[in-house]
């Protein structure tokens, strides 16, 4: 019987010929990413070990992205602890370079790898055919010290994509549609695998956006077949694949969904759950206080181009804050070179340094009691972006930008 992509990657990492859903396998990790959300806790636990050691420091990547610049003495101390430990132990370290998953995709992820990240949206790496999954800091510490871990091999849900997204509809709308269809628990501890001729019509930015949000359906990981688009991206960033896996024709899937991309429409996820999705037209007119264009889900150059094209020559609505936050330094520089940042600033937007910003909800741009945010961030849980009695709507870069202009939830075609 054949194997799925997830089963093949785990089998490779475990050094066995075959792995099946439900097996428990001991695996060797290819890379380990951690950010300033929990790394200080990992360091504290590491320092309490009787025989502390790092199995392979070349596999570790640490990234300060959640609260940068630091917002308090407590945060500054946490960053210093992380910075000093990385320096003393020869760990690859990024600070001010951008959101962890974007930095990893630009500089480190390769097809066929098994990667642990101390952040739930590590499943984004599936856009390059890598098994990325989020872990807590205790699991991270064990993998950091031993170089290994164990995995329960997940079942796989297959999504066969056909057609193309209509004009004015984006990958963000697609993945929110899928999450709404299967529910926030619809893929619990399963791999979400995307394939089919429709996949070839999606850019790398599209693919990252889709895989990144799969954890919001409970997925253990997300995976996409590696095609010419993925290989071009990889080559342009100076890397080669570890392996390029596809599922066998006789692989067993828990469920199979066929999705015609041409049927997808603009979507809004309403408070306070990511699967609380409705067609964007059903949320028109909701008053907003803030709009956010950024995050590891929608802060790439393609997203900024969409927003800039919509807001060029227009102004942000009075009493609305519009935060534009490129996902990485390289995205920021490219947006600057293309004049996109000038367009946003001329319109009255607030352009910020690459970081998680209000998607993380603990420093820049947090919203107050009773306020409403429309966001390209990853989550809209109660209190996610600030006060527990605030409201977060999720939408595409186009809908977010159009809403920033009108001051109410608006789709770009209505401007």
C-alpha positions in Angstrom: 0.0 0.0 0.0 1.3 3.5 -0.9 2.2 6.3 1.4 1.2 10.0 1.7 3.6 12.9 1.6 3.5 13.1 5.4 4.2 9.4 5.8 7.1 9.6 3.4 8.8 12.5 5.1 8.4 10.9 8.6 9.7 7.6 7.3 12.7 9.4 5.8 13.4 11.2 9.1 13.0 8.0 11.0 15.3 6.0 8.7 12.6 3.4 8.0 11.2 2.1 4.7 7.5 2.7 5.6 5.4 4.7 8.0 1.7 4.5 8.3 -0.9 6.7 10.1 -1.1 5.7 13.7 2.5 4.6 13.9 4.8 6.2 16.5 8.2 7.0 15.0 11.4 8.3 16.4 12.7 11.0 14.0 15.8 13.1 13.5 15.0 16.7 13.0 16.4 18.7 10.1 15.9 22.2 11.7 14.6 23.7 14.9 13.1 27.2 14.9 12.2 29.2 18.0 11.2 32.8 18.5 11.0 35.3 21.4 7.6 34.0 22.4 9.0 31.1 24.4 12.7 30.8 23.9 13.5 32.4 27.3 11.6 29.5 28.9 13.5 27.0 26.9 16.8 28.6 28.0 15.7 28.5 31.7 14.9 24.8 31.4 18.1 24.1 29.5 20.1 25.7 32.3 18.6 23.3 34.9 19.7 20.2 33.0 22.3 18.0 34.7 24.3 17.6 31.5 23.2 20.4 29.1 24.2 20.0 25.5 23.1 21.0 22.0 23.0 18.0 19.6 23.6 20.1 16.5 23.8 23.9 16.8 23.8 24.2 13.0 20.1 23.0 12.9 18.9 25.7 15.3 17.4 29.0 14.1 16.3 31.6 16.7 14.3 34.7 15.6 13.2 37.8 17.6 10.0 38.8 15.9 7.0 39.0 18.3 7.9 42.1 20.4 10.5 44.0 18.5 11.6 46.6 19.4 11.1 45.5 23.0 8.1 47.1 24.7 9.2 46.8 28.3 12.2 46.1 30.5 10.8 42.6 31.0 10.8 42.0 27.2 14.3 43.6 26.9 15.6 41.1 29.5 14.0 38.2 27.6 15.5 39.3 24.4 18.9 39.7 26.0 18.8 36.2 27.4 18.0 34.9 24.0 20.6 37.0 22.3 23.4 36.1 24.7 22.6 32.4 24.7 22.6 32.3 20.9 25.9 34.1 20.7 27.6 31.9 23.4 26.4 28.7 21.7 26.8 29.6 18.0 23.1 29.5 17.2 21.9 31.2 14.0 20.2 34.3 15.3 17.9 36.9 13.6 16.7 40.2 15.2 14.9 42.8 13.2 14.8 40.6 10.1 11.1 39.9 10.2 8.4 37.4 11.2 9.9 34.0 12.0 8.1 32.0 9.3 8.8 34.4 6.5 12.5 34.5 7.5 12.6 30.7 7.6 10.9 30.4 4.1 13.3 33.0 2.7 16.5 31.5 4.2 16.2 28.0 5.5 13.3 25.7 4.6 13.9 22.9 2.0 11.5 20.3 0.5 11.5 17.0 2.3 12.7 18.3 5.7 11.1 17.7 9.1 11.1 20.9 11.1 10.0 21.7 14.6 9.1 25.3 15.4 8.1 26.7 18.7 5.2 28.5 17.1 1.9 27.0 15.9 2.1 28.4 12.4 5.2 26.4 11.5 2.9 24.4 9.2 3.6 27.3 6.7 6.7 25.4 5.6 4.5 22.9 3.7 4.4 25.4 0.9 7.9 24.1 0.0 7.0 20.4 0.7 8.5 20.4 4.2 6.8 18.8 7.2 6.7 21.8 9.6 4.9 21.5 12.9 4.6 23.6 16.0 5.7 22.3 19.4 5.9 23.5 22.9 9.1 24.6 24.5 9.6 21.3 26.4 9.4 19.3 23.2 11.6 21.8 21.6 14.2 21.5 24.4 14.2 17.7 24.0 14.8 17.9 20.3 17.5 20.6 20.8 19.4 18.4 23.3 19.0 15.1 21.5 18.4 16.0 17.9 15.5 13.7 17.9 11.8 13.4 18.9 8.9 11.2 18.4 5.8 11.7 16.2 2.5 10.0 15.9 2.1 9.7 12.1 -0.9 11.7 11.2 -3.7 10.8 8.8 -4.0 13.0 5.8 -6.8 15.0 4.3 -6.3 15.6 0.6 -7.5 18.7 -1.2 -7.5 18.4 -5.0 -7.5 21.9 -6.5 -8.7 22.7 -10.0 -9.1 26.0 -11.9 -7.9 29.4 -11.0 -9.0 32.0 -8.4 -11.2 34.8 -9.9 -9.8 38.3 -10.2 -10.1 40.0 -6.8 -10.1 36.7 -4.9 -7.0 35.6 -3.0 -5.4 32.5 -1.4 -6.5 34.0 1.9 -10.1 33.7 0.8 -9.5 30.1 -0.2 -8.0 28.9 3.1 -10.7 30.7 5.1 -13.3 29.1 2.9 -11.8 25.6 3.6 -11.5 26.3 7.4 -15.2 27.4 7.4 -16.1 24.2 5.5 -14.3 21.6 7.7 -14.4 23.6 10.9 -11.8 24.6 13.5 -11.5 20.9 14.6 -11.9 19.5 11.1 -8.2 18.5 10.7 -7.2 17.8 14.3 -3.8 16.1 14.3 -4.1 15.5 10.6 -2.0 16.6 7.6 -3.7 18.8 5.1 -2.3 18.0 1.7 -2.9 20.2 -1.4 -2.4 18.9 -4.9 -3.9 19.0 -8.4 -3.6 21.2 -11.5 -5.1 24.2 -9.6 -2.0 24.2 -7.3 0.2 25.1 -10.2 -1.8 28.4 -10.6 -0.9 29.5 -7.1 2.2 31.6 -6.4 4.6 30.9 -3.5 3.0 33.7 -1.6 -0.4 32.1 -2.1 0.9 28.7 -1.0 2.5 30.1 2.2 -0.7 31.8 3.1 -2.7 28.6 2.7 -0.3 26.3 4.6 0.2 28.9 7.3 -3.5 28.9 8.4 -4.0 25.2 8.3 -3.3 25.0 12.0 -6.5 27.0 12.5 -8.4 23.8 11.4 -6.4 21.8 13.9 -3.9 20.4 11.4 -0.6 18.9 12.6 1.0 20.0 9.4 0.2 21.2 5.8 1.9 19.9 2.7 2.0 20.8 -1.0 3.6 19.0 -3.9 6.8 20.5 -5.1 6.4 21.8 -8.7 8.2 24.2 -11.0 6.9 27.2 -9.0 8.3 25.9 -5.7 11.6 24.9 -7.3 12.1 28.3 -8.9 11.6 29.9 -5.5 14.0 27.5 -3.9 16.7 28.0 -6.6 16.3 31.8 -6.5 17.1 31.6 -2.7 20.1 29.5 -3.3 18.9 26.2 -1.9 18.3 22.7 -3.0 15.7 20.1 -1.8 16.4 17.4 0.6 13.8 15.3 -1.2 10.7 16.0 -3.2 7.8 13.7 -2.2 4.4 13.1 -3.6 1.7 10.9 -2.4 1.4 7.5 -4.1 -1.7 6.8 -6.2 -2.8 4.1 -3.8 -2.1 6.2 -0.6 -4.9 6.1 1.9 -6.5 9.5 2.9 -8.8 10.1 5.7 -10.9 12.4 3.5 -10.7 13.9 0.0 -12.1 17.3 -1.0 -12.3 18.5 -4.6 -12.2 22.3 -4.8 -12.7 24.4 -7.9 -10.8 27.6 -7.3 -13.0 29.5 -9.7 -15.9 29.2 -7.2 -14.1 30.9 -4.3 -15.4 34.4 -3.3 -14.1 37.1 -0.9 -14.5 35.9 2.7 -14.5 37.4 6.1 -14.0 35.5 9.4 -16.1 37.1 12.1 -15.3 37.3 15.8 -14.3 35.3 17.7 -13.4 32.1 15.7 -11.4 31.6 12.5 -14.1 29.1 11.2 -16.8 31.7 11.7 -16.7 32.6 8.0 -19.2 34.3 5.8 -19.1 35.9 2.4 -17.5 39.3 2.8 -20.7 40.9 1.4 -22.5 39.8 4.6 -20.2 41.9 6.8 -20.4 45.1 4.7 -20.8 48.3 6.7 -19.3 47.1 10.0 -17.5 50.1 11.6 -13.8 49.6 12.1 -11.3 51.4 14.3 -8.1 49.8 12.9 -6.9 47.8 9.9 -3.8 45.7 9.7 -2.0 44.5 6.6 0.9 42.2 7.6 1.8 39.0 9.5 3.3 35.7 8.4 0.1 35.0 6.6 -0.3 38.2 4.4 2.7 40.5 4.8 4.6 39.5 1.6 5.4 41.8 -1.3 2.4 40.5 -3.3 0.1 41.5 -0.5 1.6 45.0 -0.2 1.2 45.4 -4.0 -2.5 44.5 -3.7 -3.0 47.0 -0.9 -1.0 49.8 -2.6 -2.9 49.4 -5.9 -6.2 49.9 -4.0 -5.2 52.8 -1.8 -3.1 54.8 -4.3 -4.5 58.3 -4.6 -6.9 57.7 -1.7 -6.8 58.4 2.0 -7.3 56.3 5.1 -10.7 57.1 6.7 -10.7 59.7 9.5 -10.2 58.2 13.0 -9.0 54.8 11.5 -5.5 53.5 12.1 -4.1 51.6 9.1 -1.0 49.5 10.1 1.1 48.3 7.2 3.8 45.8 8.4 6.0 44.0 5.9 6.8 40.4 6.9 10.5 40.7 6.5 13.4 43.1 5.9 13.7 41.9 2.3 10.0 42.5 1.7 10.3 46.0 3.3 13.2 46.9 1.1 11.5 45.7 -2.1 8.3 47.6 -1.1 10.5 50.7 -0.6 12.2 50.2 -4.0 8.8 49.8 -5.7 7.4 52.9 -4.1 4.7 51.0 -2.2 5.6 52.5 1.2 5.3 56.0 -0.2 1.8 55.2 -1.4 0.8 53.9 2.0 2.3 56.8 3.9 0.8 59.4 1.5 -2.6 57.8 2.2 -2.1 58.2 5.9 -1.1 54.6 6.8 1.4 53.8 9.5 4.2 51.8 8.1 6.1 49.8 10.7 9.2 47.7 11.0 9.0 44.0 10.1 7.5 42.1 13.1 4.4 40.3 14.3 2.7 43.5 15.3 -1.0 43.4 16.3 -1.4 39.9 15.0 0.4 38.9 18.2 -1.5 41.5 20.1 0.9 42.3 22.9 2.7 45.5 21.7 2.2 47.5 18.5 -1.2 48.6 17.5 -3.3 46.8 20.2 -6.9 47.7 20.2 -9.0 48.9 23.2 -12.3 48.0 24.7 -15.1 47.9 22.2 -12.8 48.6 19.3 -12.9 46.6 16.0 -9.9 45.5 13.9 -10.0 44.1 10.4 -6.8 42.1 9.9 -4.8 39.9 7.6 -3.4 38.3 10.8 -3.7 34.7 11.7 -6.3 34.7 14.5 -9.4 36.5 15.7 -9.8 34.9 19.1 -11.3 37.0 21.9 -8.6 39.3 23.2 -6.1 38.3 20.5 -5.4 41.8 19.4 -5.7 43.7 22.7 -8.6 44.2 25.1 -10.7 41.0 25.7 -13.8 43.0 24.8 -12.6 44.0 21.4 -13.5 42.5 18.0 -11.3 41.1 15.2 -12.4 40.3 11.6 -10.1 38.4 9.3 -10.0 39.1 5.6 -7.7 39.5 2.5 -5.3 42.3 1.9 -7.7 43.7 -0.6 -10.7 43.8 1.8 -8.6 45.1 4.7 -7.2 48.0 2.6 -10.6 48.9 1.1 -12.0 48.9 4.7 -9.3 51.2 5.9 -10.3 53.7 3.2 -14.0 53.7 4.0 -13.9 53.1 7.7 -16.3 50.2 7.5 -15.9 46.7 6.2 -15.8 47.0 2.4 -14.7 44.9 -0.5 -12.4 46.4 -3.1 -14.9 46.1 -5.9 -17.2 48.5 -4.1 -14.7 51.4 -4.0 
